Amino acid sequence: MRRRPRHAVDRDERREDLLRPSRYLGYDRDALAMHLVRCEAYEIAESQFRRAIWLNPFEADFKQHLAWCLYKQQRFGEARDWILQALQAEPDHPERKQILQLIERHLASSDKGAGHAPRE
């Protein structure tokens, strides 16, 4: 695979920065991050989800995906904040409601367990 020269990467990122926020940006980063989640590379995926949201704060799916990534890292408080933001766009979205229930179940069990990490 041929690598792009460093200045090309910088130019592409500068172009993204100038165009943001945009309803058309971030989908490539979200797709990459979803692949990384499937590979269990959560920290790298998280950075790509955050970049996608920064580029396109209008896309609720990006926020849902970040919430799921944080959930997989057992960062339930942050995950809850992001899934609630995603639900603002579409309050009756069934998948988002299900993710919120999972997160809240883990938050409730960690409160009962006096700080012990919940089991999956």
Buried (B, 14 or more C-beta within 10 A) or exposed (E): EEEEEEEEEEEEEEEBEEEBEEEEBBBEBBEBBBEBBEEEBBEBBBBBBBBBBBBBBBBBBBBBBBBBBBBBBEBBEBBBBBBBBBBEBBEEBEEBEEBBEBBEEBBEBBEEEEEEEBEE
